Amino acid sequence: MDTIDFRDLAPGDADWLIEQHGLHYARDEGFDASFGALVARILADFEAHRQAPVERAWIAWDGDRRLGSIFCVHGPDPKTAKLRLFLLVPEARGRGLGRRLLTLCLDHARAHGFRRLTLWTHESHRAACALYASAGFSCTASRPVRSFGVDLVEQEWTTDL
């Protein structure tokens, strides 16, 4: 993991992110194609309305291979940032890359004057939830939903910066 390079969103990354989210969530959690469509909308909105340098994306690369991503965008109010599109390909998991990406996002939000960072996830993402908890996030809401063709427990997490 010492050779990891963190780059901003570039041509080809959005297509890769849509494909990877769709592929992994379908295989691992049974999500239908509506999840890939959501990722595509999030990315289209980011690309069309991004307020750089405050809103930021990081794509983790090892040589010519993408391994993951994380985004920091404006949240529901001026002092709250939102973490989006946090993804690690399976072969990159368990090696500290998720923590490195999360730290980049947290540090960026602090540097741009945000007071809180929030995120939306599912209870089934146990490793990610453990990472959030270890970084100081708390689960602030949890509710059963039917999304992406499956029954899930949706969660919101928040940390003060």
Secondary structure, 3 states (H helix, E strand, C coil): CCCEEEECCCCCHHHHHHHHHHHHHHHHHCCCCHHHHHHHHHHHHHHHHCCCCCCEEEEEEECCEEEEEEEEEECCCCCEEEEEEEEECHHHCCCCHHHHHHHHHHHHHHHCCCCEEEEEEECCCHHHHHHHHHCCCEEEEEEEEEECCEEEEEEEEEEEC
